[in-house]
Structures are given as C-alpha cells and as structure tokens.
Amino acid sequence: MSEPLSLLPIHSAVSRGHRRFPRIHRTALWWRRLFHWRQLDFEIASWQMLYLLVRPRQVYRSIYYHKQTKNQWARDDPAFVILQVIGIVILTIAYSVVGGVGTRGFFKALVQLLLVNYIVVGGIIATATWYVANRFLRHQSVHAADQRVEWQYAVDVHCNAFFVFFALGYVLQFLFLPVLMKTSWISLFLGNTIFALAGAAYAFITYLGFQAMPFLQHQTMFLFAIPLIAAAYLVSLFGFNISHHLLDYYF
C-alpha cells in the first residue's frame, strides 16, 4: 500500500450554513458521520496512528492541508476516536482474561480507563490546554486576522497524545506483564520506565499539536511537564511500583 499524500481527507466545498454557524456545523457533521460508517475513513485514521508512533511531525504537517481545504483545524471524521475506543475495549478484555477478574472486573476497568481517563480526564486536559493557548499563547498582530484554537482541536491533540501514551504505556505493560508482576527492583525499574516514557510522549505530542499552529507562540511551555515527569520517575525508583498500583486501581 502506498503512502497517502495527506493523512487527512481533502474536500473544498463549504456550505452556506457552515459559513454562518461554523462551530455548530462542525460539531453536527462529526456526530452525523459517527452514525454513517460508510463515510468514515478508517484508512486515514490508521495511517495517523502509525505515524504518531514513528513520525508524529508528519501527522501535524498534514493539518495544514486540512485547514486550507476545510477552514478548520479539528477533525470532522470520528474514525480515529472509534479505533481508539475499540483498542481500549480489546486491551481491557485482554487484561481481564489474563487477570481472571471476570465480567465485573472487566466493566470496572473499562469504566476507569475509557470513561474516567480517556473522556473525563482527557476533556479536562483538553479544556486546560485550549484555554492556555487562547489566553496566553496567541500572537497578537494588527495586520493579521484574529485566530483562535478550536476546542475540538484541543480534544484532537489529547486523542493523539493519549493514543501514544496508551501504546507505550498500557500495551507495553501488557506485553511485559509476567516480568512486571514480580516484586523485584528490575520489574519496578522496567514498569516505571515504561510509564515515564509514555508520559513524556504525551507531553511531546501535545507540544507538537500546538506547535503546528502558526498564530501561537511559546508552545514549548507544554514541554515543561517532561522535567516534572523525570523527577517523579527518579523518586518512584525508590520503591513505588507504578504497574502494581495501576493494576490495583483498575481491577
């Protein structure tokens, strides 16, 4: 399969209702496409997921084409979110089977990971980054049109970052579960290192998301979380096993 020229679908038509009520139109379009699977582009979403792991800058460079053709930064295709939710459900099933926690344990873990972590905490983080970007990072110029970060785009940035965190953290943890469940310092070191890298990746992907917007400045502030993660990681090596505590939390 050849690499697509753009990781986002391209359309140029803009409806009259879109021009009058752009935010309402974009939100309605997203939800309408959610229930029309034939309109979803899972191939593009899959390419984005792959590139987020190997070449994340390429994903955000493609946003330029999306903005030029659709006059918005945020996705109008929920395929990426659908694939994420499916991945979360599948991995939760795998953890539940290996742990032998039964149906009740499965639903408890699914609520914690999908509803609490992905949706609620993710929504809080997206809202916070959206507010900070619009309040403090916008480059004011009398010669340029006033531009603002869309809240839906901040949610997209969270989804991108969470996917990488999910892959580096929860998926790798599952693959190394036999080692991580031991009580040795090696298992503590490996598990904590995995989640430290996942947390740093979340911050870096978030930075790339806002760094792609030319009307923002000082986006490096989103990287300030990485030194904090590094400090917490070093402290945790003295006896706090993140993998053990996370599994206790979920199950």
C-alpha positions in Angstrom: 0.0 0.0 0.0 1.5 3.4 -1.0 1.8 6.2 1.5 -1.1 8.7 1.1 -0.2 12.2 0.1 -2.1 13.6 3.0 -3.1 12.0 6.3 -6.4 13.8 6.2 -9.2 13.8 3.7 -9.5 16.8 1.4 -12.7 18.5 0.4 -13.2 22.0 -0.8 -16.9 22.7 -0.6 -18.1 25.0 2.1 -21.8 25.3 2.7 -23.7 28.5 3.5 -24.7 27.1 6.8 -21.1 26.3 7.6 -20.1 29.9 6.9 -22.8 31.3 9.2 -22.5 28.8 12.1 -19.2 27.1 11.7 -18.9 25.6 15.2 -22.4 24.2 15.2 -21.9 22.8 11.7 -18.6 21.1 12.5 -20.0 19.5 15.7 -23.1 18.3 13.9 -21.1 16.9 11.0 -18.8 15.0 13.4 -21.8 13.4 15.2 -23.7 12.7 11.9 -20.7 10.9 10.4 -20.4 8.9 13.7 -23.6 7.0 12.7 -22.8 6.7 9.0 -19.8 4.3 8.9 -19.6 4.3 5.1 -18.5 8.0 5.4 -15.7 7.2 7.8 -12.1 7.0 6.6 -10.5 4.3 8.7 -7.6 4.0 6.4 -6.6 7.6 7.1 -7.1 7.1 10.8 -4.9 4.0 10.8 -2.2 5.9 8.9 -2.3 8.7 11.5 -2.0 6.2 14.4 1.0 4.6 12.7 2.7 7.9 12.0 2.0 9.2 15.6 4.3 6.3 16.7 7.1 6.7 14.1 6.8 10.2 12.6 4.4 12.3 14.7 5.5 15.6 13.0 4.2 14.2 9.7 0.7 14.0 11.2 0.7 17.6 12.3 2.1 18.8 9.0 -0.9 17.3 7.3 -3.1 19.6 9.4 -2.0 22.4 7.0 -3.9 20.8 4.1 -6.9 20.1 6.3 -7.0 23.8 7.4 -6.6 25.1 3.8 -9.3 22.9 2.4 -11.9 22.8 5.2 -11.1 26.0 7.1 -10.8 24.2 10.4 -8.1 22.6 12.4 -10.1 19.9 14.1 -11.0 16.5 12.5 -14.5 16.2 11.2 -14.2 12.4 11.0 -14.7 10.3 14.2 -12.9 7.3 12.7 -9.8 8.0 14.9 -11.8 8.1 18.1 -13.7 4.9 17.1 -10.5 3.0 16.5 -9.2 4.2 19.9 -12.3 3.1 21.7 -12.1 -0.3 20.1 -8.5 -0.6 21.0 -9.2 0.3 24.7 -12.0 -2.3 24.8 -9.9 -5.0 23.3 -6.9 -4.4 25.6 -9.3 -4.3 28.7 -10.6 -7.7 27.6 -7.1 -9.0 27.4 -6.1 -7.7 30.8 -9.4 -9.1 32.3 -8.7 -12.6 30.8 -5.1 -12.7 32.0 -6.1 -11.4 35.4 -9.1 -13.7 35.7 -11.2 -10.8 37.1 -14.5 -11.8 35.4 -17.2 -9.7 33.9 -17.5 -7.3 36.8 -13.8 -6.7 36.8 -13.8 -6.0 33.1 -16.5 -3.4 33.3 -14.9 -1.7 36.3 -11.6 -1.4 34.4 -13.4 -0.3 31.2 -15.2 2.5 33.1 -11.9 3.7 34.7 -9.9 3.6 31.5 -12.4 4.7 28.9 -14.8 6.9 30.8 -12.6 8.4 33.6 -9.1 8.5 32.0 -9.9 8.9 28.3 -13.0 11.0 28.4 -13.3 12.9 31.7 -9.6 13.5 32.5 -8.9 13.9 28.8 -11.6 16.5 28.5 -10.2 18.4 31.4 -6.7 18.4 29.9 -8.0 19.4 26.5 -10.0 22.3 28.0 -7.0 23.4 30.0 -4.6 23.4 27.0 -7.3 25.1 24.9 -7.7 27.9 27.5 -4.0 28.4 28.0 -3.3 28.5 24.2 -6.0 31.1 23.6 -5.4 33.1 26.7 -1.6 33.2 26.8 0.0 31.9 23.6 -1.8 33.7 20.8 0.4 36.0 18.8 -1.4 39.3 18.5 -0.9 41.3 15.3 -2.8 44.2 13.9 -2.0 43.0 10.4 -3.4 39.5 10.7 -6.9 38.2 11.2 -7.8 37.1 14.8 -7.4 33.4 15.1 -8.2 31.1 18.0 -7.6 27.5 18.9 -10.8 25.4 18.4 -11.8 23.4 21.5 -12.4 20.4 19.2 -8.8 20.7 18.0 -7.5 20.6 21.6 -9.6 17.4 22.0 -7.9 16.0 18.9 -4.5 16.8 20.3 -5.4 14.9 23.5 -6.7 12.0 21.5 -3.4 11.9 19.6 -1.3 12.1 22.7 -3.4 9.6 24.6 -3.0 7.1 21.7 0.8 7.2 22.0 0.5 7.1 25.8 -1.8 4.1 25.5 0.5 2.3 23.1 3.7 2.9 25.0 2.2 2.5 28.5 -0.7 0.0 28.6 0.2 -2.1 25.6 3.8 -2.4 26.5 2.9 -3.1 30.1 0.6 -6.0 28.9 3.4 -7.5 26.8 5.8 -7.4 29.8 3.2 -8.4 32.4 4.9 -11.6 33.5 8.0 -9.6 34.4 6.3 -6.5 35.8 4.2 -8.5 38.2 7.2 -9.7 40.1 8.4 -7.8 43.2 12.0 -7.3 42.2 13.6 -3.9 41.6 14.1 -4.9 38.0 10.3 -5.1 37.5 9.9 -1.8 39.3 12.5 -0.2 37.1 11.1 -1.6 33.8 7.4 -0.7 34.6 8.2 2.8 35.9 10.4 3.5 32.9 7.7 2.4 30.5 5.2 4.9 32.0 7.7 7.7 32.3 8.4 7.4 28.6 4.7 7.2 27.9 4.0 10.4 30.0 6.9 12.2 28.3 5.5 11.2 24.9 2.1 12.5 25.9 3.6 15.9 26.6 5.7 15.9 23.4 2.7 15.0 21.2 0.7 17.8 22.9 3.5 20.2 22.2 3.6 19.2 18.5 -0.1 19.7 18.2 0.0 23.3 19.3 3.4 24.0 17.7 1.7 23.3 14.3 -0.5 26.4 14.7 1.4 29.4 13.2 -0.6 32.0 15.2 0.7 30.6 18.6 4.0 31.3 20.3 5.9 29.9 23.2 4.4 26.5 22.7 7.5 25.0 24.4 5.7 25.5 27.7 3.8 22.3 27.0 7.2 20.5 27.4 7.6 21.7 30.9 5.8 18.6 32.1 8.7 16.4 31.0 11.1 17.5 33.7 8.4 17.0 36.3 7.8 13.5 34.9 11.5 12.8 35.0 11.7 14.0 38.7 8.7 11.9 39.7 10.2 8.9 37.8 13.5 9.2 39.7 11.7 9.4 43.1 9.5 6.4 42.2 12.6 4.2 41.7 13.0 4.2 45.5 10.0 1.8 45.9 6.8 3.0 44.2 5.9 0.4 41.6 3.6 2.2 39.1 2.5 -1.0 37.3 1.3 -2.7 40.6 -0.6 0.4 41.7 -2.3 0.9 38.3 -3.5 -2.7 38.2 -4.8 -2.4 41.7 -6.6 0.8 40.6 -8.2 -0.7 37.6 -9.0 -4.2 38.9 
